Amino acid sequence: MENSTLVILRDTLPPKLISGEIVSRMMSLQDDGVHRVDPRVTEFHCIMPIANLASVMNHGILSHERAAKRAHLSVALQPVQDKRDKKQVPGGLKLHQYANLYFHARNPMMYKRQAEPPSLCILRVATMVLTLSGTVISDQNAASDYVRFLHPRQWQLLDFDAIYAMDWRHQNDPVAYYRHSSQKCAEVLVPQCVETRYLTGAYVVDDAVKAGIDALGLALPVTTNSVLFFR
């Protein structure tokens, strides 16, 4: 009898992801315990300027290091990037050698860009990337001085209530606010590149933006989700 977890994963993935290799990765997810990750983790997110979509569909979501070699727009804040540039994942790569994804894009980064939703999308990435060799998760913003870098099997150490909270403000408690705002930016770090076959779609703020992306003919399913854009 076919395993129910495989059926659910198979039925929620686009056809381009249904292959022998991906089924093998599904089995790996089950065997090593990663598949039991919090049920809210159904996909990962990447905040992306729409102007970059054609390149992403050709080359994937690239690490900062690789993206620097191509013409592109960035939502990154330079002071944060300066800090990330000096950071090394223990036993792994330099932070800028990973393609970084969020667990939940309704976070402080998107909040800082809330005036820009017509020019942005949120790429949806299959959780299968957790099985890719060298992938690391962080329990908060990877640039934080207090971050823990973890193997995907250590997902229980993440505070998913904090990560998926709709609001991270804590009135009259600046320490809790600082900690929670960093937790909201917990990351999945994939070495160098997230290949396009792991992209399952994109979220946009409204139907007008959706129509614009659909007109590009990129074969990328687009869904409106204004809440992620603080609308």
Secondary structure by P-SEA (a helix, b strand, c coil): cccaaaaaaaaacccccccaaaaaaaaaaaaaccccccccccbbbbbccccaaaaaaacccccaaaaaaccccccccaaaaaaaaaccccccccccccbbbbcccccaaaaaaccccccbbbbbbbcccccccbbbbbcccccccbbbbbcccccccccccccccccccccccaaaaaaaaaaaabbbbcccccccccccccccccaaaaaaaaaacccbbbbbbcccccc
